[in-house]
Amino acid sequence: MLKVPQQQYIHFLRQMDGCSIQEIAKQTKVNWRTAKKYADRENWNKGFEVHERRFLILGECTEIIDTWLTEDGSLPRKQRQTGTRICSRLKDEHGYTGSLRTVLSYVQYRKEQMKLENAPSYERLEHIGGEAQADFGTHQVVRDGQYLERKVLTLSFPYSNAAFVYPVPSENTECFLEALKHCFKEAGGVPRRIWFDNLSAAVVSVGKEGQRTLTETFTKFCSHYRFEPIFCNPASGNEKGNVENKVGYGRRNWCFCQDQSEPLRSV
């Protein structure tokens, strides 16, 4: 096998000098097949071969071990079988004649494989422009010397990481739609899609297959401003994590004094 500099030199003669395969073979003193192999190569990344481990001596016992390991997965850790116990059962119940070391090696191998197979998978969240998320947060204000709770609607735009907020007395339909209207005005436009919780101001009921019955007032509001409402699954606030973080950020940074000891008075 030729060294890497020789391979690259052959490729250089072919691509830059336009030499034929015969000329390259004669100049570098290699076989024409070798010259052709490196002269016309496009992918120079070295491939990696994955060698699958084989346990031929176990034979059909591998399926039995897999079944036992799967059953042990539903038991408390201290009640699961050890590799030595599995080997003893194979010898007593299935006539296994191999060594303990082979069984222990396969058990360890299968446990690692099963851990990967059962590992949770994640997808990178990507947000398109013109999409927003809305959520209410609860804040405390001081009025006439008393602490009062006020609701603040936060409308965030994950693509640009911008956000707009508007305080209201409660989460009823009138306050909800009024807050949305003011956020649209401050943003200078209306997003194409908005993610919501299944709040009662917009959703009457959620069906078994996820169909939602919306309030008549909210339906008319969506038609007027021409945006598509999208609702998260029940108890799945993480599906609109951007606005969830914005609500917490607003509570920590916008609604308190610098010393964090006294909430700001409501305006």
C-alpha positions as CSV (number, residue, x, y, z in Angstrom):
1,M,0.0,0.0,0.0
2,L,1.4,3.4,-0.9
3,K,2.0,6.1,1.7
4,V,-0.3,9.1,1.9
5,P,2.2,11.5,0.2
6,Q,2.5,9.1,-2.7
7,Q,-1.2,8.8,-3.0
8,Q,-1.7,12.6,-3.0
9,Y,1.1,13.0,-5.6
10,I,-0.6,10.6,-8.0
11,H,-3.9,12.5,-7.5
12,F,-2.1,15.8,-8.1
13,L,-0.6,14.5,-11.4
14,R,-4.0,13.5,-12.6
15,Q,-6.0,16.6,-11.5
16,M,-3.5,19.4,-11.9
17,D,-1.2,18.2,-14.7
18,G,-3.8,16.2,-16.6
19,C,-1.5,13.1,-16.9
20,S,-3.0,9.9,-18.2
21,I,-3.0,6.7,-16.1
22,Q,-0.2,5.2,-18.1
23,E,2.0,8.3,-17.7
24,I,1.4,8.4,-14.0
25,A,2.2,4.7,-13.7
26,K,5.4,5.2,-15.6
27,Q,6.5,8.3,-13.7
28,T,5.7,6.9,-10.2
29,K,6.8,3.3,-11.1
30,V,3.5,1.7,-9.8
31,N,1.0,-0.6,-11.4
32,W,-1.5,1.1,-13.6
33,R,-4.4,-0.3,-11.5
34,T,-2.8,1.4,-8.4
35,A,-2.3,4.6,-10.3
36,K,-6.0,4.6,-11.4
37,K,-7.2,3.9,-7.8
38,Y,-5.6,7.0,-6.4
39,A,-5.7,9.3,-9.5
40,D,-9.5,9.2,-9.7
41,R,-10.3,9.0,-5.9
42,E,-12.9,11.5,-4.7
43,N,-13.4,10.4,-1.1
44,W,-10.2,10.5,1.0
45,N,-11.9,9.8,4.3
46,K,-10.9,6.5,5.8
47,G,-13.8,4.2,6.5
48,F,-14.4,2.5,9.8
49,E,-15.5,-1.1,9.9
50,V,-17.8,-2.1,12.7
51,H,-17.0,-5.6,13.9
52,E,-19.9,-7.4,15.4
53,R,-19.0,-9.7,18.3
54,R,-20.0,-13.3,17.8
55,F,-20.6,-15.9,20.5
56,L,-20.9,-19.0,18.4
57,I,-20.3,-21.4,21.3
58,L,-23.5,-20.1,23.0
59,G,-25.6,-20.9,20.0
60,E,-29.3,-20.8,20.9
61,C,-28.5,-19.9,24.5
62,T,-28.1,-16.2,23.4
63,E,-31.9,-16.0,22.9
64,I,-32.5,-17.5,26.3
65,I,-30.1,-15.0,28.0
66,D,-31.7,-12.1,26.1
67,T,-35.1,-13.2,27.5
68,W,-33.8,-13.4,31.1
69,L,-32.1,-10.0,30.9
70,T,-35.3,-8.4,29.5
71,E,-37.3,-9.9,32.4
72,D,-34.8,-8.8,34.9
73,G,-35.1,-5.2,33.6
74,S,-38.5,-4.9,35.2
75,L,-37.2,-6.2,38.6
76,P,-35.5,-4.2,41.4
77,R,-31.7,-4.1,40.9
78,K,-31.0,-6.4,43.9
79,Q,-33.3,-9.1,42.6
80,R,-31.7,-9.4,39.2
81,Q,-29.7,-12.4,38.2
82,T,-25.9,-12.2,38.1
83,G,-23.8,-13.6,35.2
84,T,-22.8,-16.5,37.4
85,R,-26.4,-17.4,38.2
86,I,-27.3,-17.2,34.5
87,C,-24.4,-19.6,33.6
88,S,-25.6,-22.1,36.3
89,R,-29.2,-22.0,35.0
90,L,-28.0,-22.6,31.4
91,K,-26.0,-25.7,32.6
92,D,-28.9,-27.1,34.7
93,E,-31.8,-26.3,32.5
94,H,-30.4,-26.2,28.9
95,G,-27.3,-28.4,29.0
96,Y,-24.8,-25.6,28.4
97,T,-21.2,-27.0,28.3
98,G,-19.2,-23.8,27.7
99,S,-17.3,-21.7,30.1
100,L,-18.4,-19.1,32.6
101,R,-16.2,-16.5,31.0
102,T,-18.1,-16.7,27.7
103,V,-21.4,-16.2,29.5
104,L,-20.1,-13.3,31.5
105,S,-18.7,-11.7,28.4
106,Y,-22.0,-12.0,26.5
107,V,-24.1,-10.8,29.5
108,Q,-21.9,-7.6,29.7
109,Y,-22.1,-7.1,26.0
110,R,-25.9,-7.5,25.9
111,K,-26.5,-5.2,28.9
112,E,-24.5,-2.4,27.1
113,Q,-26.5,-3.0,23.9
114,M,-29.8,-3.0,25.7
115,K,-28.9,0.2,27.5
116,L,-28.3,1.9,24.2
117,E,-31.5,0.5,22.7
118,N,-33.6,1.8,25.6
119,A,-31.8,5.2,25.9
120,P,-34.1,8.2,25.3
121,S,-33.7,10.0,22.0
122,Y,-33.7,13.7,21.6
123,E,-34.1,16.0,18.6
124,R,-32.7,19.5,18.2
125,L,-35.4,22.1,18.5
126,E,-35.5,24.5,15.5
127,H,-37.8,27.4,15.3
128,I,-38.8,29.1,12.1
129,G,-39.3,32.8,11.7
130,G,-42.8,34.2,12.3
131,E,-43.6,31.7,15.1
132,A,-44.4,32.7,18.6
133,Q,-45.2,31.2,22.0
134,A,-47.6,32.7,24.6
135,D,-48.0,32.0,28.3
136,F,-49.2,33.6,31.5
137,G,-47.0,34.2,34.6
138,T,-48.1,35.1,38.1
139,H,-46.4,38.2,39.7
140,Q,-46.8,40.0,43.0
141,V,-47.3,43.7,43.1
142,V,-47.9,46.2,45.9
143,R,-51.0,48.4,45.9
144,D,-52.2,50.4,48.8
145,G,-49.8,48.7,51.1
146,Q,-51.0,45.2,50.2
147,Y,-49.6,42.4,48.1
148,L,-51.7,41.5,45.1
149,E,-51.3,38.9,42.4
150,R,-51.3,40.0,38.8
151,K,-51.1,37.9,35.6
152,V,-48.6,38.9,33.0
153,L,-48.9,37.5,29.4
154,T,-45.6,36.9,27.8
155,L,-45.4,36.6,24.0
156,S,-41.9,35.3,22.9
157,F,-40.4,34.8,19.5
158,P,-37.9,31.9,19.7
159,Y,-36.3,32.6,16.3
160,S,-35.1,36.1,17.4
161,N,-35.3,35.4,21.2
162,A,-37.4,38.6,21.6
163,A,-40.4,38.9,23.9
164,F,-43.2,41.3,24.8
165,V,-45.3,41.3,28.0
166,Y,-48.6,42.9,29.1
167,P,-50.1,42.7,32.7
168,V,-53.7,42.0,33.3
169,P,-55.9,41.4,36.4
170,S,-56.8,37.7,35.6
171,E,-56.6,35.0,32.9
172,N,-60.2,35.3,31.7
173,T,-61.0,35.5,28.0
174,E,-61.3,39.3,27.9
175,C,-58.0,39.9,29.6
176,F,-56.3,37.2,27.5
177,L,-57.3,38.7,24.2
178,E,-56.7,42.2,25.3
179,A,-53.1,41.3,26.3
180,L,-52.5,39.5,23.0
181,K,-53.8,42.6,21.1
182,H,-51.4,44.9,22.9
183,C,-48.4,42.5,22.4
184,F,-49.2,42.5,18.6
185,K,-49.2,46.3,18.6
186,E,-45.8,46.4,20.4
187,A,-44.3,43.8,18.1
188,G,-45.5,45.7,15.1
189,G,-47.2,42.6,13.5
190,V,-48.9,39.3,14.1
191,P,-47.0,36.0,14.0
192,R,-48.1,33.3,11.6
193,R,-48.4,30.6,14.4
194,I,-48.6,30.9,18.2
195,W,-48.2,28.1,20.7
196,F,-50.5,28.1,23.7
197,D,-51.3,26.0,26.8
198,N,-54.7,24.5,27.0
199,L,-56.0,27.5,28.9
200,S,-59.7,27.8,29.5
201,A,-59.8,31.3,27.9
202,A,-59.2,29.6,24.5
203,V,-60.0,25.9,24.9
204,V,-63.3,24.4,25.9
205,S,-62.3,20.8,25.9
206,V,-59.6,18.4,24.6
207,G,-60.7,15.2,22.9
208,K,-59.1,11.7,23.2
209,E,-57.2,12.1,20.0
210,G,-56.1,15.6,20.7
211,Q,-58.9,17.5,18.9
212,R,-59.7,20.7,20.7
213,T,-62.9,22.6,20.9
214,L,-62.1,26.4,21.0
215,T,-64.2,29.1,22.4
216,E,-66.2,31.1,19.9
217,T,-64.6,34.4,21.0
218,F,-61.1,33.0,20.6
219,T,-61.9,31.5,17.2
220,K,-63.2,34.8,15.9
221,F,-60.0,36.5,17.3
222,C,-57.8,34.1,15.4
223,S,-59.8,34.7,12.2
224,H,-59.5,38.4,12.6
225,Y,-55.8,38.5,13.1
226,R,-55.2,35.6,10.8
227,F,-52.8,33.5,12.9
228,E,-52.8,29.7,13.5
229,P,-53.2,28.6,17.1
230,I,-51.2,25.5,18.1
231,F,-51.7,23.9,21.5
232,C,-49.3,21.8,23.5
233,N,-50.1,18.4,24.8
234,P,-51.6,18.3,28.3
235,A,-48.9,18.8,31.1
236,S,-46.2,19.4,28.5
237,G,-45.0,22.9,29.0
238,N,-41.6,21.9,27.8
239,E,-43.0,22.0,24.2
240,K,-42.9,25.8,24.5
241,G,-39.8,26.1,26.6
242,N,-38.7,29.5,25.1
243,V,-41.7,31.4,26.6
244,E,-41.5,29.4,29.9
245,N,-37.9,30.7,30.3
246,K,-39.0,34.2,29.4
247,V,-41.7,34.2,32.1
248,G,-39.1,33.3,34.7
249,Y,-36.7,35.8,33.4
250,G,-39.4,38.5,33.5
251,R,-40.3,37.6,37.1
252,R,-36.7,37.8,38.2
253,N,-35.5,40.9,36.3
254,W,-38.5,43.1,35.5
255,C,-40.8,42.8,38.5
256,F,-38.4,43.5,41.4
257,C,-36.1,46.2,42.6
258,Q,-32.4,45.9,42.4
259,D,-32.1,44.6,46.0
260,Q,-34.8,42.0,45.2
261,S,-36.4,42.9,48.6
262,E,-39.5,44.8,47.5
263,P,-41.7,44.2,44.4
264,L,-42.3,47.1,42.1
265,R,-45.6,48.9,42.6
266,S,-48.2,48.3,39.9
267,V,-48.8,51.2,37.4
